[in-house]
Amino acid sequence: IDVSFNGLSGSIPSEMGKLTNLVEIVVSSNDLSGSVPSEVGKLTNLENLYVSWNGLSGSVPSEVGELTNLVEIFVSGNDLNGTIPDELYHL
């Protein structure tokens, strides 16, 4: 799913975690706020997660480390804080 550059606002819905067949999420360059939902860790087929250039805050959830098929994650250009979850170093 690619909805980049659409001027979307609001938060990334936790219900996205129910879309277990997704292999790519691209929501870059919108006006999204809130945090990356922990439910993203349920997307076991996900290979690419692009959430760059929004207004996201909080930290990258440790559940992202459960995405064993993850190849790329781009989170730049947000207001994220904290450290990179240790779980990501084991993918």
Buried (B, 14 or more C-beta within 10 A) or exposed (E): EEBBEEEBEEBBEEEBBEBEEBEBBBBBBBEBBBBBBBBBBBBEBBBBBBBBBBBBEBBBBEBBBBBEEBEEBBBEBBEBEEEBBEBBEEE
